[in-house]
Amino acid sequence: MIRVNDKEMNWHDDLSLFEVFRFLGYKIKVPVVLVQVNGQVVKKSRWEEYHVPEGAVIKIYNMVCGG
């Protein structure tokens, strides 16, 4: 299991951040968000190759623009 924004999600080998995004209901492949895994920011350039570790605590923050 992993925890994503305080929701539990099943974990499996090779779990990608893109699968986590789908779990949260994102419809586009690369949402405009900031991702932290176990307190460390994962840069967007690494999302494709990044594999979520078992027991991870993931926080995903929507980027909001305003003016």
Distance bins in CASP14 RR format, pairs under 12 A and 6 or more apart:
PFRMAT RR
TARGET T0000
AUTHOR 0000-0000-0000
RMODE 2
METHOD distances of the structure
MODEL  1
1 7 0 0 0 0 0 1 0 0 0 0 0
1 8 1 0 1 0 0 0 0 0 0 0 0
1 9 1 0 0 1 0 0 0 0 0 0 0
1 10 1 0 0 1 0 0 0 0 0 0 0
1 11 1 0 1 0 0 0 0 0 0 0 0
1 12 0 0 0 0 0 1 0 0 0 0 0
1 15 0 0 0 0 0 1 0 0 0 0 0
1 52 0 0 0 0 0 1 0 0 0 0 0
1 53 0 0 0 0 0 1 0 0 0 0 0
1 54 0 0 0 0 1 0 0 0 0 0 0
1 55 1 0 0 1 0 0 0 0 0 0 0
1 56 0 0 0 0 1 0 0 0 0 0 0
1 57 0 0 0 0 0 1 0 0 0 0 0
1 58 0 0 0 0 0 1 0 0 0 0 0
2 8 1 0 0 1 0 0 0 0 0 0 0
2 9 1 0 1 0 0 0 0 0 0 0 0
2 10 0 0 0 0 1 0 0 0 0 0 0
2 11 1 0 1 0 0 0 0 0 0 0 0
2 12 0 0 0 0 1 0 0 0 0 0 0
2 15 1 0 0 1 0 0 0 0 0 0 0
2 17 0 0 0 0 0 1 0 0 0 0 0
2 19 0 0 0 0 0 1 0 0 0 0 0
2 20 1 0 0 1 0 0 0 0 0 0 0
2 23 0 0 0 0 1 0 0 0 0 0 0
2 37 0 0 0 0 1 0 0 0 0 0 0
2 38 0 0 0 0 1 0 0 0 0 0 0
2 51 0 0 0 0 0 1 0 0 0 0 0
2 52 1 0 0 1 0 0 0 0 0 0 0
2 53 0 0 0 0 1 0 0 0 0 0 0
2 54 1 0 0 1 0 0 0 0 0 0 0
2 55 1 0 1 0 0 0 0 0 0 0 0
2 56 1 0 1 0 0 0 0 0 0 0 0
2 57 1 0 0 1 0 0 0 0 0 0 0
2 58 1 0 0 1 0 0 0 0 0 0 0
2 59 0 0 0 0 0 1 0 0 0 0 0
2 60 0 0 0 0 0 1 0 0 0 0 0
3 9 1 0 0 1 0 0 0 0 0 0 0
3 10 0 0 0 0 0 1 0 0 0 0 0
3 11 0 0 0 0 1 0 0 0 0 0 0
3 20 0 0 0 0 0 1 0 0 0 0 0
3 23 0 0 0 0 0 1 0 0 0 0 0
3 36 0 0 0 0 0 1 0 0 0 0 0
3 37 0 0 0 0 0 1 0 0 0 0 0
3 38 0 0 0 0 0 1 0 0 0 0 0
3 39 0 0 0 0 0 1 0 0 0 0 0
3 52 0 0 0 0 0 1 0 0 0 0 0
3 54 0 0 0 0 0 1 0 0 0 0 0
3 55 1 0 0 1 0 0 0 0 0 0 0
3 56 1 0 0 1 0 0 0 0 0 0 0
3 57 1 0 1 0 0 0 0 0 0 0 0
3 58 1 0 0 1 0 0 0 0 0 0 0
3 59 0 0 0 0 1 0 0 0 0 0 0
3 60 0 0 0 0 0 1 0 0 0 0 0
4 10 0 0 0 0 0 1 0 0 0 0 0
4 11 0 0 0 0 0 1 0 0 0 0 0
4 15 0 0 0 0 0 1 0 0 0 0 0
4 17 0 0 0 0 0 1 0 0 0 0 0
4 19 0 0 0 0 0 1 0 0 0 0 0
4 20 1 0 1 0 0 0 0 0 0 0 0
4 21 0 0 0 0 1 0 0 0 0 0 0
4 22 0 0 0 0 0 1 0 0 0 0 0
4 23 1 0 0 1 0 0 0 0 0 0 0
4 24 1 0 0 1 0 0 0 0 0 0 0
4 25 0 0 0 0 0 1 0 0 0 0 0
4 26 0 0 0 0 0 1 0 0 0 0 0
4 33 0 0 0 0 0 1 0 0 0 0 0
4 35 0 0 0 0 0 1 0 0 0 0 0
4 36 0 0 0 0 0 1 0 0 0 0 0
4 37 0 0 0 0 1 0 0 0 0 0 0
4 52 0 0 0 0 1 0 0 0 0 0 0
4 55 0 0 0 0 0 1 0 0 0 0 0
4 56 0 0 0 0 1 0 0 0 0 0 0
4 57 0 0 0 0 1 0 0 0 0 0 0
4 58 1 0 1 0 0 0 0 0 0 0 0
4 59 0 0 0 0 1 0 0 0 0 0 0
4 60 1 0 0 1 0 0 0 0 0 0 0
4 61 0 0 0 0 0 1 0 0 0 0 0
5 20 0 0 0 0 1 0 0 0 0 0 0
5 21 0 0 0 0 0 1 0 0 0 0 0
5 23 0 0 0 0 1 0 0 0 0 0 0
5 24 1 0 0 1 0 0 0 0 0 0 0
5 25 0 0 0 0 0 1 0 0 0 0 0
5 26 0 0 0 0 0 1 0 0 0 0 0
5 33 0 0 0 0 0 1 0 0 0 0 0
5 34 0 0 0 0 0 1 0 0 0 0 0
5 35 0 0 0 0 0 1 0 0 0 0 0
5 36 0 0 0 0 0 1 0 0 0 0 0
5 57 0 0 0 0 1 0 0 0 0 0 0
5 58 1 0 0 1 0 0 0 0 0 0 0
5 59 1 0 0 1 0 0 0 0 0 0 0
5 60 1 0 1 0 0 0 0 0 0 0 0
5 61 0 0 0 0 1 0 0 0 0 0 0
5 62 0 0 0 0 0 1 0 0 0 0 0
6 24 0 0 0 0 0 1 0 0 0 0 0
6 57 0 0 0 0 1 0 0 0 0 0 0
6 58 0 0 0 0 0 1 0 0 0 0 0
6 59 0 0 0 0 1 0 0 0 0 0 0
6 60 0 0 0 0 0 1 0 0 0 0 0
7 20 0 0 0 0 0 1 0 0 0 0 0
7 23 1 0 0 1 0 0 0 0 0 0 0
7 24 0 0 0 0 1 0 0 0 0 0 0
7 25 0 0 0 0 0 1 0 0 0 0 0
7 57 0 0 0 0 0 1 0 0 0 0 0
7 58 0 0 0 0 1 0 0 0 0 0 0
7 59 0 0 0 0 0 1 0 0 0 0 0
7 60 0 0 0 0 0 1 0 0 0 0 0
8 23 0 0 0 0 0 1 0 0 0 0 0
8 55 0 0 0 0 0 1 0 0 0 0 0
8 56 0 0 0 0 0 1 0 0 0 0 0
8 57 0 0 0 0 0 1 0 0 0 0 0
8 58 0 0 0 0 0 1 0 0 0 0 0
9 15 0 0 0 0 1 0 0 0 0 0 0
9 17 0 0 0 0 0 1 0 0 0 0 0
9 19 0 0 0 0 1 0 0 0 0 0 0
9 20 1 0 0 1 0 0 0 0 0 0 0
9 21 0 0 0 0 0 1 0 0 0 0 0
9 22 0 0 0 0 0 1 0 0 0 0 0
9 23 1 0 1 0 0 0 0 0 0 0 0
9 24 0 0 0 0 1 0 0 0 0 0 0
9 25 0 0 0 0 0 1 0 0 0 0 0
9 52 0 0 0 0 1 0 0 0 0 0 0
9 54 0 0 0 0 0 1 0 0 0 0 0
9 55 0 0 0 0 0 1 0 0 0 0 0
9 56 0 0 0 0 1 0 0 0 0 0 0
9 57 0 0 0 0 0 1 0 0 0 0 0
9 58 0 0 0 0 1 0 0 0 0 0 0
9 60 0 0 0 0 0 1 0 0 0 0 0
10 19 0 0 0 0 0 1 0 0 0 0 0
10 20 0 0 0 0 0 1 0 0 0 0 0
10 23 0 0 0 0 1 0 0 0 0 0 0
10 52 0 0 0 0 0 1 0 0 0 0 0
10 54 0 0 0 0 0 1 0 0 0 0 0
10 55 0 0 0 0 0 1 0 0 0 0 0
11 19 0 0 0 0 0 1 0 0 0 0 0
11 20 0 0 0 0 0 1 0 0 0 0 0
11 23 0 0 0 0 0 1 0 0 0 0 0
11 51 0 0 0 0 0 1 0 0 0 0 0
11 52 1 0 0 1 0 0 0 0 0 0 0
11 53 0 0 0 0 1 0 0 0 0 0 0
11 54 1 0 1 0 0 0 0 0 0 0 0
11 55 1 0 0 1 0 0 0 0 0 0 0
11 56 1 0 0 1 0 0 0 0 0 0 0
11 57 0 0 0 0 0 1 0 0 0 0 0
11 58 0 0 0 0 0 1 0 0 0 0 0
12 19 0 0 0 0 1 0 0 0 0 0 0
12 20 0 0 0 0 0 1 0 0 0 0 0
12 51 0 0 0 0 0 1 0 0 0 0 0
12 52 0 0 0 0 1 0 0 0 0 0 0
12 53 0 0 0 0 0 1 0 0 0 0 0
12 54 0 0 0 0 1 0 0 0 0 0 0
12 55 0 0 0 0 0 1 0 0 0 0 0
13 19 0 0 0 0 0 1 0 0 0 0 0
13 51 0 0 0 0 1 0 0 0 0 0 0
13 52 0 0 0 0 0 1 0 0 0 0 0
13 53 0 0 0 0 0 1 0 0 0 0 0
13 54 0 0 0 0 1 0 0 0 0 0 0
14 49 0 0 0 0 0 1 0 0 0 0 0
14 50 0 0 0 0 0 1 0 0 0 0 0
14 51 1 0 1 0 0 0 0 0 0 0 0
14 52 0 0 0 0 1 0 0 0 0 0 0
14 53 0 0 0 0 0 1 0 0 0 0 0
14 54 0 0 0 0 0 1 0 0 0 0 0
15 21 0 0 0 0 0 1 0 0 0 0 0
15 22 0 0 0 0 0 1 0 0 0 0 0
15 23 0 0 0 0 1 0 0 0 0 0 0
15 37 0 0 0 0 0 1 0 0 0 0 0
15 50 0 0 0 0 1 0 0 0 0 0 0
15 51 1 0 0 1 0 0 0 0 0 0 0
15 52 1 0 1 0 0 0 0 0 0 0 0
15 53 0 0 0 0 1 0 0 0 0 0 0
15 54 0 0 0 0 1 0 0 0 0 0 0
15 55 0 0 0 0 0 1 0 0 0 0 0
15 56 0 0 0 0 1 0 0 0 0 0 0
15 58 0 0 0 0 0 1 0 0 0 0 0
16 22 0 0 0 0 1 0 0 0 0 0 0
16 23 0 0 0 0 0 1 0 0 0 0 0
16 29 0 0 0 0 0 1 0 0 0 0 0
16 35 0 0 0 0 0 1 0 0 0 0 0
16 37 0 0 0 0 0 1 0 0 0 0 0
16 42 0 0 0 0 0 1 0 0 0 0 0
16 46 0 0 0 0 0 1 0 0 0 0 0
16 47 1 0 0 1 0 0 0 0 0 0 0
16 48 1 0 0 1 0 0 0 0 0 0 0
16 49 0 0 0 0 1 0 0 0 0 0 0
16 50 1 0 0 1 0 0 0 0 0 0 0
16 51 1 0 0 1 0 0 0 0 0 0 0
16 52 1 0 0 1 0 0 0 0 0 0 0
16 58 0 0 0 0 0 1 0 0 0 0 0
17 23 0 0 0 0 0 1 0 0 0 0 0
17 24 0 0 0 0 0 1 0 0 0 0 0
17 26 0 0 0 0 0 1 0 0 0 0 0
17 29 0 0 0 0 0 1 0 0 0 0 0
17 30 0 0 0 0 1 0 0 0 0 0 0
17 31 0 0 0 0 0 1 0 0 0 0 0
17 33 0 0 0 0 1 0 0 0 0 0 0
17 34 0 0 0 0 0 1 0 0 0 0 0
17 35 1 0 0 1 0 0 0 0 0 0 0
17 36 0 0 0 0 0 1 0 0 0 0 0
17 37 0 0 0 0 1 0 0 0 0 0 0
17 42 1 0 0 1 0 0 0 0 0 0 0
17 43 0 0 0 0 0 1 0 0 0 0 0
17 44 0 0 0 0 1 0 0 0 0 0 0
17 45 0 0 0 0 0 1 0 0 0 0 0
17 46 0 0 0 0 1 0 0 0 0 0 0
17 47 1 0 1 0 0 0 0 0 0 0 0
17 48 0 0 0 0 1 0 0 0 0 0 0
17 49 0 0 0 0 1 0 0 0 0 0 0
17 50 1 0 1 0 0 0 0 0 0 0 0
17 51 0 0 0 0 1 0 0 0 0 0 0
17 52 1 0 0 1 0 0 0 0 0 0 0
17 53 0 0 0 0 0 1 0 0 0 0 0
17 56 0 0 0 0 0 1 0 0 0 0 0
17 58 0 0 0 0 1 0 0 0 0 0 0
17 60 0 0 0 0 1 0 0 0 0 0 0
18 24 0 0 0 0 0 1 0 0 0 0 0
18 25 0 0 0 0 0 1 0 0 0 0 0
18 26 0 0 0 0 1 0 0 0 0 0 0
18 28 0 0 0 0 0 1 0 0 0 0 0
18 29 1 0 0 1 0 0 0 0 0 0 0
18 30 0 0 0 0 1 0 0 0 0 0 0
18 31 0 0 0 0 1 0 0 0 0 0 0
18 33 0 0 0 0 0 1 0 0 0 0 0
18 35 0 0 0 0 0 1 0 0 0 0 0
18 44 0 0 0 0 0 1 0 0 0 0 0
18 47 1 0 0 1 0 0 0 0 0 0 0
18 48 0 0 0 0 1 0 0 0 0 0 0
18 49 0 0 0 0 0 1 0 0 0 0 0
18 50 0 0 0 0 1 0 0 0 0 0 0
18 51 0 0 0 0 0 1 0 0 0 0 0
18 52 0 0 0 0 0 1 0 0 0 0 0
18 60 0 0 0 0 0 1 0 0 0 0 0
19 25 0 0 0 0 0 1 0 0 0 0 0
19 26 0 0 0 0 0 1 0 0 0 0 0
19 29 0 0 0 0 0 1 0 0 0 0 0
19 47 0 0 0 0 0 1 0 0 0 0 0
19 50 0 0 0 0 0 1 0 0 0 0 0
19 51 0 0 0 0 0 1 0 0 0 0 0
19 52 0 0 0 0 1 0 0 0 0 0 0
19 58 0 0 0 0 0 1 0 0 0 0 0
20 26 0 0 0 0 1 0 0 0 0 0 0
20 31 0 0 0 0 0 1 0 0 0 0 0
20 33 0 0 0 0 0 1 0 0 0 0 0
20 35 0 0 0 0 1 0 0 0 0 0 0
20 36 0 0 0 0 0 1 0 0 0 0 0
20 37 0 0 0 0 1 0 0 0 0 0 0
20 42 0 0 0 0 0 1 0 0 0 0 0
20 47 0 0 0 0 1 0 0 0 0 0 0
20 50 0 0 0 0 1 0 0 0 0 0 0
20 51 0 0 0 0 0 1 0 0 0 0 0
20 52 1 0 0 1 0 0 0 0 0 0 0
20 56 0 0 0 0 1 0 0 0 0 0 0
20 57 0 0 0 0 0 1 0 0 0 0 0
20 58 1 0 0 1 0 0 0 0 0 0 0
20 59 0 0 0 0 0 1 0 0 0 0 0
20 60 1 0 0 1 0 0 0 0 0 0 0
21 27 0 0 0 0 1 0 0 0 0 0 0
21 28 0 0 0 0 1 0 0 0 0 0 0
21 29 1 0 0 1 0 0 0 0 0 0 0
21 30 0 0 0 0 1 0 0 0 0 0 0
21 31 1 0 1 0 0 0 0 0 0 0 0
21 32 0 0 0 0 0 1 0 0 0 0 0
21 33 1 0 0 1 0 0 0 0 0 0 0
21 35 0 0 0 0 1 0 0 0 0 0 0
21 44 0 0 0 0 0 1 0 0 0 0 0
21 47 0 0 0 0 1 0 0 0 0 0 0
21 50 0 0 0 0 0 1 0 0 0 0 0
21 52 0 0 0 0 0 1 0 0 0 0 0
21 58 0 0 0 0 0 1 0 0 0 0 0
21 60 1 0 0 1 0 0 0 0 0 0 0
21 62 0 0 0 0 0 1 0 0 0 0 0
22 28 0 0 0 0 0 1 0 0 0 0 0
22 29 0 0 0 0 1 0 0 0 0 0 0
22 31 0 0 0 0 0 1 0 0 0 0 0
22 60 0 0 0 0 0 1 0 0 0 0 0
23 52 0 0 0 0 0 1 0 0 0 0 0
23 58 0 0 0 0 1 0 0 0 0 0 0
23 60 0 0 0 0 1 0 0 0 0 0 0
24 31 0 0 0 0 1 0 0 0 0 0 0
24 33 0 0 0 0 1 0 0 0 0 0 0
24 35 0 0 0 0 0 1 0 0 0 0 0
24 58 0 0 0 0 1 0 0 0 0 0 0
24 59 0 0 0 0 0 1 0 0 0 0 0
24 60 1 0 0 1 0 0 0 0 0 0 0
24 61 0 0 0 0 0 1 0 0 0 0 0
24 62 0 0 0 0 1 0 0 0 0 0 0
25 31 0 0 0 0 1 0 0 0 0 0 0
25 33 0 0 0 0 0 1 0 0 0 0 0
25 60 0 0 0 0 0 1 0 0 0 0 0
25 62 0 0 0 0 0 1 0 0 0 0 0
26 32 0 0 0 0 1 0 0 0 0 0 0
26 33 1 0 0 1 0 0 0 0 0 0 0
26 35 0 0 0 0 0 1 0 0 0 0 0
26 60 0 0 0 0 1 0 0 0 0 0 0
26 62 0 0 0 0 1 0 0 0 0 0 0
29 44 0 0 0 0 0 1 0 0 0 0 0
29 47 0 0 0 0 1 0 0 0 0 0 0
29 48 0 0 0 0 1 0 0 0 0 0 0
30 44 1 0 0 1 0 0 0 0 0 0 0
30 45 0 0 0 0 0 1 0 0 0 0 0
30 47 1 0 0 1 0 0 0 0 0 0 0
30 48 0 0 0 0 1 0 0 0 0 0 0
31 44 0 0 0 0 1 0 0 0 0 0 0
31 47 0 0 0 0 0 1 0 0 0 0 0
31 60 0 0 0 0 1 0 0 0 0 0 0
31 61 0 0 0 0 0 1 0 0 0 0 0
31 62 1 0 0 1 0 0 0 0 0 0 0
31 63 0 0 0 0 1 0 0 0 0 0 0
32 44 0 0 0 0 1 0 0 0 0 0 0
32 60 0 0 0 0 0 1 0 0 0 0 0
32 61 0 0 0 0 0 1 0 0 0 0 0
32 62 1 0 0 1 0 0 0 0 0 0 0
32 63 1 0 1 0 0 0 0 0 0 0 0
32 64 0 0 0 0 1 0 0 0 0 0 0
32 65 0 0 0 0 1 0 0 0 0 0 0
33 41 0 0 0 0 0 1 0 0 0 0 0
33 42 0 0 0 0 0 1 0 0 0 0 0
33 43 0 0 0 0 0 1 0 0 0 0 0
33 44 0 0 0 0 1 0 0 0 0 0 0
33 47 0 0 0 0 1 0 0 0 0 0 0
33 58 0 0 0 0 0 1 0 0 0 0 0
33 59 0 0 0 0 1 0 0 0 0 0 0
33 60 1 0 1 0 0 0 0 0 0 0 0
33 61 1 0 0 1 0 0 0 0 0 0 0
33 62 1 0 1 0 0 0 0 0 0 0 0
33 63 1 0 0 1 0 0 0 0 0 0 0
33 64 0 0 0 0 0 1 0 0 0 0 0
34 40 0 0 0 0 0 1 0 0 0 0 0
34 41 1 0 0 1 0 0 0 0 0 0 0
34 42 0 0 0 0 1 0 0 0 0 0 0
34 43 0 0 0 0 1 0 0 0 0 0 0
34 44 0 0 0 0 1 0 0 0 0 0 0
34 47 0 0 0 0 0 1 0 0 0 0 0
34 58 0 0 0 0 0 1 0 0 0 0 0
34 59 0 0 0 0 1 0 0 0 0 0 0
34 60 1 0 0 1 0 0 0 0 0 0 0
34 61 1 0 1 0 0 0 0 0 0 0 0
34 62 0 0 0 0 1 0 0 0 0 0 0
34 63 1 0 0 1 0 0 0 0 0 0 0
34 64 0 0 0 0 0 1 0 0 0 0 0
35 41 1 0 0 1 0 0 0 0 0 0 0
35 42 1 0 1 0 0 0 0 0 0 0 0
35 43 0 0 0 0 1 0 0 0 0 0 0
35 44 0 0 0 0 1 0 0 0 0 0 0
35 45 0 0 0 0 0 1 0 0 0 0 0
35 46 0 0 0 0 1 0 0 0 0 0 0
35 47 1 0 0 1 0 0 0 0 0 0 0
35 50 0 0 0 0 1 0 0 0 0 0 0
35 52 0 0 0 0 0 1 0 0 0 0 0
35 56 0 0 0 0 0 1 0 0 0 0 0
35 57 0 0 0 0 0 1 0 0 0 0 0
35 58 1 0 0 1 0 0 0 0 0 0 0
35 59 1 0 0 1 0 0 0 0 0 0 0
35 60 1 0 1 0 0 0 0 0 0 0 0
35 61 1 0 0 1 0 0 0 0 0 0 0
35 62 0 0 0 0 0 1 0 0 0 0 0
35 63 0 0 0 0 0 1 0 0 0 0 0
36 42 1 0 0 1 0 0 0 0 0 0 0
36 43 0 0 0 0 0 1 0 0 0 0 0
36 50 0 0 0 0 0 1 0 0 0 0 0
36 52 0 0 0 0 0 1 0 0 0 0 0
36 56 0 0 0 0 1 0 0 0 0 0 0
36 57 0 0 0 0 1 0 0 0 0 0 0
36 58 1 0 0 1 0 0 0 0 0 0 0
36 59 1 0 1 0 0 0 0 0 0 0 0
36 60 1 0 0 1 0 0 0 0 0 0 0
36 61 1 0 0 1 0 0 0 0 0 0 0
37 43 0 0 0 0 0 1 0 0 0 0 0
37 46 0 0 0 0 0 1 0 0 0 0 0
37 47 0 0 0 0 0 1 0 0 0 0 0
37 50 1 0 0 1 0 0 0 0 0 0 0
37 51 0 0 0 0 0 1 0 0 0 0 0
37 52 1 0 0 1 0 0 0 0 0 0 0
37 53 1 0 0 1 0 0 0 0 0 0 0
37 54 0 0 0 0 0 1 0 0 0 0 0
37 55 0 0 0 0 0 1 0 0 0 0 0
37 56 1 0 1 0 0 0 0 0 0 0 0
37 57 1 0 0 1 0 0 0 0 0 0 0
37 58 1 0 1 0 0 0 0 0 0 0 0
37 59 0 0 0 0 1 0 0 0 0 0 0
37 60 0 0 0 0 1 0 0 0 0 0 0
38 50 0 0 0 0 0 1 0 0 0 0 0
38 52 0 0 0 0 1 0 0 0 0 0 0
38 53 1 0 0 1 0 0 0 0 0 0 0
38 54 0 0 0 0 0 1 0 0 0 0 0
38 55 0 0 0 0 1 0 0 0 0 0 0
38 56 1 0 1 0 0 0 0 0 0 0 0
38 57 1 0 1 0 0 0 0 0 0 0 0
38 58 0 0 0 0 1 0 0 0 0 0 0
38 59 0 0 0 0 1 0 0 0 0 0 0
39 56 0 0 0 0 1 0 0 0 0 0 0
39 57 1 0 0 1 0 0 0 0 0 0 0
39 58 0 0 0 0 1 0 0 0 0 0 0
39 59 1 0 0 1 0 0 0 0 0 0 0
39 61 0 0 0 0 0 1 0 0 0 0 0
40 46 0 0 0 0 0 1 0 0 0 0 0
40 50 0 0 0 0 0 1 0 0 0 0 0
40 53 0 0 0 0 0 1 0 0 0 0 0
40 56 0 0 0 0 0 1 0 0 0 0 0
40 57 0 0 0 0 0 1 0 0 0 0 0
40 58 0 0 0 0 0 1 0 0 0 0 0
40 59 0 0 0 0 0 1 0 0 0 0 0
41 47 0 0 0 0 0 1 0 0 0 0 0
41 50 0 0 0 0 0 1 0 0 0 0 0
41 58 0 0 0 0 0 1 0 0 0 0 0
41 59 0 0 0 0 1 0 0 0 0 0 0
41 60 0 0 0 0 0 1 0 0 0 0 0
41 61 0 0 0 0 0 1 0 0 0 0 0
42 48 0 0 0 0 0 1 0 0 0 0 0
42 49 0 0 0 0 0 1 0 0 0 0 0
42 50 1 0 1 0 0 0 0 0 0 0 0
42 51 0 0 0 0 0 1 0 0 0 0 0
42 52 0 0 0 0 1 0 0 0 0 0 0
42 53 0 0 0 0 0 1 0 0 0 0 0
42 56 0 0 0 0 0 1 0 0 0 0 0
42 58 0 0 0 0 1 0 0 0 0 0 0
42 59 0 0 0 0 0 1 0 0 0 0 0
42 60 0 0 0 0 0 1 0 0 0 0 0
43 49 0 0 0 0 0 1 0 0 0 0 0
43 50 0 0 0 0 1 0 0 0 0 0 0
44 50 0 0 0 0 0 1 0 0 0 0 0
44 63 0 0 0 0 0 1 0 0 0 0 0
46 52 0 0 0 0 0 1 0 0 0 0 0
47 60 0 0 0 0 0 1 0 0 0 0 0
50 56 0 0 0 0 0 1 0 0 0 0 0
50 58 0 0 0 0 0 1 0 0 0 0 0
52 58 1 0 0 1 0 0 0 0 0 0 0
52 60 0 0 0 0 0 1 0 0 0 0 0
END
